[in-house]
Amino acid sequence: MTKHTVLTQADITRALTRISHEILESNHGPANLVILGIPTRGVILARRIAETIRRIEPGATDVRVGSLDVTLYRDDLAHGRTRTPAPTLVPGSIDGATVVLVDDVLYSGRTIRAALDALGDHGRPRIVRLAVLVDRGHRELPIRADFVGKNLPSSADERINLHLTETDGDEFVAIEGGRAV
Amino acid sequence: MSTSQKQSTSMRHLLSTKDLSRDAAIRLLDVAEDMSDVATREVKKLPTLRGKTVVNLFFEDSTRTRISFEAAAKRLSADVINFSAKGSSVSKGESLKDTAQTLAEIGADGVVIRHPASGAPAVLASSGWIDAGIINAGDGTHEHPTQALLDAFTIRRRLHGSASRGKSLDGVRVAIVGDILHSRVARSNLWLLNTLGAEVTFVSPPTLVPADVSGWPATFGFDLDAAIDTQPDVVMMLRIQAERMSAAFFPNSREYSRAWGLTDARFDRLGPVSIVMHPGPMNRGLEISSAAADSARSTVREQVANGVSVRMAALYLLLSGDRENA
């Protein structure tokens, strides 16, 4: 079993800082931004991005951040074990807003498909964008990310292991298993 | 993809609160919190149970419970078939077995059953006549688990508000008042509240206590004034069920009200934070006064709204996931 660290804590912080700048650049400022994380780790990343935006952009104090759980919108609920939903917290109305969805790892794209359905039941944003810390490929749906921390081409039998201080006590992105890296 | 998918085994049926573990009960109440958020959104519907069929099989009249289950199933996008025994083939003598097999052929994924015979839902669940998730919506004098769950949910929300997720009811003192003998609501509440850590006191006329309560984790009393003096956190009034009053359990309704009703005077003596519950439908002026029922400390209307959320949670946990793995 091989384990190979791809991103350290400092790398993760740098990637999130860059993503925050890119979000501000594409939105021409902080106006009407709503950052929504997908539980569990996406919510933590969303909070960090919102904090960074508030720090680097004067007048961005009203950037809103929340969570969007997709469990009840998944396309595989009839199979496997029953999943417990996590709380959804959408801060205020998203009608006409620029919503940035944040997830930790982008893989098949099915979570994001579910997130887009869930989002539509909360209102009608003007623009929806996607930010992910790691894009590991293997898409099963026509979905792509607008902001990517690290492109990590991987084989399907490898495991991407992502730890964040808030949930795991330590922080890194590692690739495990599969054939030798 | 979201990396942390908290998974655990599914529930196969919901027949009683007696066999519900503390973790399973808290998990169901937590899912109900997520379900209740749906009612505050722009689109009050989830696609979760699309393509599933839920049959409401009611052998006893109940408008409130049936429409609550119907609203819950529809809010989860399930198809709902309402089957009431009146005017159906049951009134022509069809057996429970034949009814169940008919529902199986129709393709029911979930059956919500109310039946005058205690144990009928358990028979349906264990018979092999139908491979559907069974929810007991009240059977004879046995249990009514979703009522107890919505009561626990209501108490937890009153105590903890938006911080309710994951919490139990440890140390909460609940007085349940009225006809314990015939009440399936009292039984379901006793087991669930006890599992969640609450202390239950029953107050009733001596004639309306079951003959053998040796295995019941509760204290029993006959004096409502004494119970009110202990300032319980929750006073739950049970309905006097005229349809089950086959014998002379108490002299007349005025006498019952004077000794065991939550009158204005008793309500005034309750502490300012005690909450007043009633499963409905209420007999105003008999077991509960209008002032008590309509006060800010009464949860009667919240209980109805919470009932939909709790039933959504039960339907979701029963009807999602592989049923073979359950």
Contacts between the chains, C-beta under 8 A, distances in Angstrom:
chain1	res1	chain2	res2	distance
A	38	B	2	5.3
A	39	B	2	6.2
A	39	B	4	7.6
A	40	B	2	6.5
A	40	B	3	7.4
A	40	B	4	4.3
A	41	B	2	7.2
A	41	B	3	6.1
A	41	B	4	6.9
A	42	B	2	6.4
A	69	B	34	7.1
A	70	B	2	7.4
A	72	B	34	7.6
A	72	B	46	4.8
A	72	B	47	7.6
A	72	B	48	4.4
A	72	B	316	7.4
A	73	B	46	7.3
A	73	B	47	6.1
A	73	B	48	7.5
A	77	B	48	6.3
A	77	B	320	4.5
A	77	B	321	7.3
A	78	B	320	6.8
A	78	B	321	7.5
A	78	B	322	7.7
A	79	B	321	7.4
A	79	B	322	5.8
A	80	B	7	7.3
A	80	B	321	6.2
A	80	B	322	6.2
A	80	B	325	7.8
A	81	B	7	4.4
A	81	B	8	6.6
A	81	B	9	6.0
A	81	B	10	6.4
A	81	B	321	5.2
A	81	B	322	7.2
A	81	B	325	6.3
A	82	B	7	7.4
A	82	B	8	7.1
A	82	B	9	7.3
A	82	B	10	4.0
A	82	B	11	7.7
A	82	B	316	7.8
A	82	B	317	5.8
A	82	B	320	5.1
A	82	B	321	3.7
A	83	B	5	5.8
A	83	B	6	7.1
A	83	B	7	6.0
A	83	B	320	7.5
A	83	B	321	7.7
A	84	B	6	4.9
A	84	B	7	7.6
A	84	B	8	6.9
A	84	B	27	6.3
A	84	B	30	7.2
A	84	B	31	6.5
A	85	B	31	6.1
A	85	B	34	4.4
A	86	B	6	7.9
A	86	B	34	7.7
A	87	B	33	7.4
A	87	B	34	6.3
A	87	B	37	7.5
A	87	B	165	6.9
A	88	B	34	7.1
A	88	B	37	6.0
A	103	B	1	7.2
A	103	B	2	6.5
A	104	B	1	8.0
A	104	B	2	7.1
A	104	B	3	5.8
A	105	B	1	5.6
A	105	B	3	6.2
A	106	B	1	7.3
A	107	B	1	4.5
A	108	B	1	6.6
A	110	B	1	7.4
A	111	B	1	4.9
A	111	B	2	5.7
A	117	B	47	6.8
A	120	B	43	7.5
A	121	B	41	6.0
A	121	B	42	6.7
A	121	B	43	3.9
A	121	B	45	7.3
A	121	B	46	7.7
A	122	B	41	5.8
A	122	B	42	6.0
A	122	B	43	7.6
A	123	B	42	5.4
A	162	B	3	6.0
A	167	B	4	7.4
